[in-house]
Amino acid sequence: MILEVTEMKREMILNLLGLLKTEMNIYSELKEALIHQKAAIINNDLDILEMTCKQISVLTSQVSQLERRRFEMARAIQEELKIKPKELVLNNIVDHLDESTKGEFDEVGQKLAEILFEINNINQGNMRMLRKSMDFVDKSIKYISGCENTNSYSNIGKSRQTKYGMGNVLNSKA
């Protein structure tokens, strides 16, 4: 497909490239925040964990805003180039730019893909560690309270025999 890329269209495409670079930088910051979160989980540092969670929230909000802008820019480029939405692929646009700009798009695309892959892996690892920590806390609470069932609304006022003994640990005499 042959597209005529006028100066205005070229400027729109370069603005899209700038937006993608901004997104890449924010995703890099997000990756670093996830790495700090991983360290906080491993070290049981709740203050740093809370701080990184707030930072991650801010960064994901920024990414969402940029994604909306990218979608709007892509739609404007699609209308300007008079192409069908399913034909709006960067390769269809980038093929008509000079080699250095084409190379920049390729580089940004590859870096974004790498960063997103790393973010996904780090995030999955963090989620596994958090689930294990939550399981440990849940089991600890069950042990301390002498309850195997965490349902607070059953057998009110009754003390049950559990595998940890009668009642709960907090009512035991030293």
N, C-alpha and C positions, 0 to 999 in steps of 0.2 A: 504494500500500500504506500503510495507516494503522498506525502504531506508537505504543503508549502509552509515553511516556518518563517513568518515575518518577524520583524524586530519586536513587535508587541508580543507575539506568541513566544518568542525566544525569552523575553523578559519574564513572562509568566512561568515558563519552564525553569528558568534560573531561580525564581522565587521559590518554586517547589523544591529545588535542590537545596536552597538555604534552609528551608523548613525541615527537610530530611536531616541535614547536618545538625540542626538544633535538637531534633528528636534523638539523634545518635548520641549527642552529648548528655542529654538527660537520661537516656537509657544507661550510659556509662556510669553516671552518678548513682542510678538505681542499683546497678550491679555492685558498686562499692558499698552502698548502704546494706545490701543483702549480705555481703561478706562480713561487714561489721556486726550485722544481726546474728550471723552464724557464730562468730566469736563470742558474742554476748550469751547466746544459748549454751554454748559449750562451757563457758566460765560461770554460768548462773548469775550473770550481772544484770539484774532487773532494771537498774537505772539506764544502762546503755541500751538494753532491749527496748525499753519504753521510748527512748530518744530516737532509735533507729526506726521504730514503728511509725512514729510521727513523721520522720523524714521520708520514709517510703510512701506514706499517705500523701504528702505534699507532692512528691515526684510523680506518683501515678495520676494525680489530679492534673498536673502540668502536661503529662503525656496525653491524657484524654482530651484536653483542650487543643493540643497540637494535632491530634488525630482528626478532630472535627475540622480544624482549619485545612488540613491536608485534603480531606474529603471535599471540602468546598472548592479548594484550588484545583483539584483534579476534575471536578465537575465543570468549572469555568474553562479549563483547558480543553476538555472534551467538547464543550459547546463552541469554543473559539475555533477549534480544528475541524468542527463538524464531523465528528466520528461517533460511531455507536458506542454506548457504555462498555460493552464487552470487548471492544477493540482498544479501549483505553488501557494500554499496557505500556509501561515505561519504554520497552524496547521499540515500540512503534513511534514513540516521540523522540527518544534519544538518538535513534538511527539518523536523524536529520540534523543533528548538531555537530559542531566541530569535534575533532578527536579528543581534545583535552577535556571538554565538558562531558563528553560521553564517558571518558575514563573516570571523571569525578563521580558520575552517577553510579558506575559499576563499583567503584571503591566504597562509596557510601552504602550501597546495597549489600555488598559483601560484609562490611563491618557491622551493619545493622543485624544481618542474619546471624553472625557470630555472637554478637552481644546478647541477642534475644535467646539464642541457644544456651549460652552460659547462664543467663538470668533464670531460665527455666530449670536448669540443673541445680543451681544453688537454691532456688526457692523450693524445689521438691525435697532436697536434703534438709532444709530448715523445717519444712512441714513434718517430715518424718521424725526429726529430733523433738519438735514440740509435742507431737502425738505421744511419743515415748515418755516425755516429761509429764504430760497430763495423766497418762496411765499410772505412772509412779505416784503422783500426788493423789490420784483417786484411790489407789490401793492403800496408801498411807493413811488417808482419811478413814477408810473402811476399817483398817486395823486399829487406829486410835479410838474410833467410836464404837468398835465391837460389832459393827453392822456389816452384813454381806450385801444386803439389799439397800440401795440408796433411795428407795421410794419413801418419802417422808410422810406419806398419807395413809400408810397401812399399819394396823396393829398399834394404834396410839396407846401409850401408857403401858405397854407390855414389854417385858425384858425377855429377850430370846437367847437361847443357847446357840452360840456360833462356834466355829472351829477355833476361835480365840478365847472361848470361855463364856461365862454368863455376864450379861450387862456390857459395860464398856470399860476400857482401860482408865478413863478419867475418874471413874467411881471406885477404883481399886485402892486398897490401903497399901502403903509402902512397907 
